Amino acid sequence: MTFTVSAVLFFGVVLGVLVRSRQTTGLAACVAVAFGFLLASTDFAPAVRDLLSRAVSVGQ
């Protein structure tokens, strides 16, 4: 679990830097996908799922 959290943190920081610097490349997309897969395997997955479902229900 420690490695997973560290990888999530790493990819989150890299993704934040790429988005902040407005880098819209294939690398940014790959980092975003890797971050999503790693985030889905953490304890934060249910909270993210709930947040997204609330955002979708508000938009309807």
Protein Blocks (a to p, Z undefined) as FASTA:
>chain_A
ZZmmmmmmmmmmmmmmmmmnopacfklmmmmmmmmmmmmmmmklmmmmmmmmmmmmmmZZ
